[in-house]
Amino acid sequence: MSDLYKEPRSSDSFQETNDYNAPFNQLPVVPPTNSKAVASMVLGILSVVIPYLGLIIGIVGIILSSLSLKEINRYGEQGRGMAIAGLVCSIIGTLIYTLIILSLVVVFVIAASSGDTDIFSDI
């Protein structure tokens, strides 16, 4: 009985050799995530959290995020959001610790130029 009914065959040789359009059932290829974008985001977060070293870490994070944004645009990789987040956090961390260090320098300069030679005389 199985010989009486046969599956209809197409006259198209492409479908016969490729199992009914098998190449079109492949999964889409996802581009890789840029590793510099991940590193810049981590450094950006650390630049806000780690005191005083945040200035140096923030500068490195700004450099890495700008390099990763260029690579993402050039090669079509993923990670643009992480690179932007790393850039913003790095800028914020750098600004915070720059302002803190500048204010400490101003306080020490004002204290040194006050004319009081014995600072600890009241203690």
C-alpha positions as CSV (number, residue, x, y, z in Angstrom):
1,M,0.0,0.0,0.0
2,S,2.8,2.4,0.6
3,D,3.8,2.1,-3.0
4,L,0.5,3.3,-4.3
5,Y,0.8,6.8,-2.8
6,K,4.1,8.7,-3.2
7,E,4.9,12.2,-2.1
8,P,4.8,14.8,-4.9
9,R,8.2,15.7,-6.1
10,S,9.1,19.1,-7.3
11,S,10.8,19.5,-10.7
12,D,13.1,22.0,-9.1
13,S,16.5,20.4,-8.6
14,F,17.4,22.9,-5.9
15,Q,14.7,21.7,-3.6
16,E,15.5,18.1,-4.2
17,T,19.2,18.4,-3.3
18,N,18.7,20.7,-0.3
19,D,15.8,19.0,1.5
20,Y,13.1,21.5,0.9
21,N,14.8,24.9,1.5
22,A,17.0,23.9,4.4
23,P,19.5,26.7,4.0
24,F,16.8,29.3,4.7
25,N,16.0,27.8,8.1
26,Q,19.3,28.9,9.7
27,L,19.5,31.1,12.7
28,P,20.5,34.7,12.3
29,V,24.1,35.5,13.0
30,V,24.4,37.9,16.0
31,P,27.5,40.2,15.9
32,P,29.8,39.9,18.9
33,T,29.9,42.4,21.7
34,N,32.9,44.7,21.8
35,S,35.0,43.8,24.8
36,K,36.4,47.3,25.2
37,A,32.8,48.5,25.7
38,V,32.4,46.1,28.6
39,A,35.7,47.2,30.1
40,S,34.8,50.9,29.7
41,M,31.5,50.3,31.5
42,V,33.2,48.5,34.4
43,L,35.9,51.2,34.7
44,G,33.3,53.9,34.5
45,I,31.4,52.4,37.4
46,L,34.6,51.9,39.4
47,S,35.6,55.5,38.7
48,V,32.6,56.7,40.6
49,V,32.9,54.2,43.5
50,I,36.7,54.1,44.2
51,P,37.9,57.2,46.0
52,Y,40.9,59.2,44.7
53,L,41.9,56.5,42.2
54,G,38.7,57.2,40.4
55,L,40.4,60.1,38.6
56,I,42.9,57.8,36.9
57,I,40.4,55.0,36.4
58,G,38.0,57.6,34.8
59,I,40.5,58.8,32.4
60,V,41.3,55.3,31.3
61,G,37.5,54.6,31.0
62,I,37.0,57.7,28.8
63,I,39.8,56.5,26.4
64,L,38.5,52.9,26.3
65,S,34.9,54.0,25.6
66,S,35.9,56.3,22.8
67,L,38.0,53.6,21.2
68,S,35.1,51.1,21.6
69,L,32.6,53.5,20.0
70,K,34.9,53.8,17.0
71,E,35.3,50.1,16.7
72,I,31.5,49.5,17.1
73,N,30.8,52.0,14.2
74,R,33.5,50.5,12.0
75,Y,32.9,46.7,12.5
76,G,29.1,46.7,13.4
77,E,29.6,45.1,16.7
78,Q,27.2,45.2,19.7
79,G,27.8,47.1,22.9
80,R,27.1,50.7,22.0
81,G,24.9,51.2,25.1
82,M,27.6,49.9,27.4
83,A,30.2,52.1,25.7
84,I,28.0,55.2,26.2
85,A,27.3,54.2,29.8
86,G,31.0,53.8,30.5
87,L,31.7,57.2,28.9
88,V,29.1,58.9,31.0
89,C,30.2,57.2,34.3
90,S,33.8,57.9,33.6
91,I,33.2,61.6,32.9
92,I,31.1,61.9,36.1
93,G,33.8,60.0,38.2
94,T,36.6,62.1,36.7
95,L,34.7,65.4,37.4
96,I,33.8,64.4,41.0
97,Y,37.4,63.6,42.0
98,T,38.8,66.5,40.1
99,L,36.6,68.9,42.0
100,I,37.4,67.1,45.3
101,I,41.2,67.4,44.7
102,L,40.9,71.0,43.6
103,S,38.9,71.9,46.6
104,L,41.5,70.3,48.9
105,V,44.3,72.1,47.1
106,V,42.4,75.4,47.6
107,V,41.8,74.8,51.3
108,F,45.5,74.0,51.9
109,V,46.7,77.0,49.9
110,I,44.3,79.3,51.9
111,A,45.4,77.7,55.2
112,A,49.1,78.1,54.3
113,S,48.7,81.7,53.3
114,S,46.7,82.8,56.3
115,G,49.8,83.9,58.1
116,D,49.3,81.8,61.3
117,T,52.6,80.0,61.7
118,D,51.5,77.8,64.5
119,I,48.4,76.0,63.2
120,F,48.2,73.6,66.2
121,S,48.5,76.2,69.0
122,D,44.9,75.9,70.1
123,I,45.1,72.2,70.7
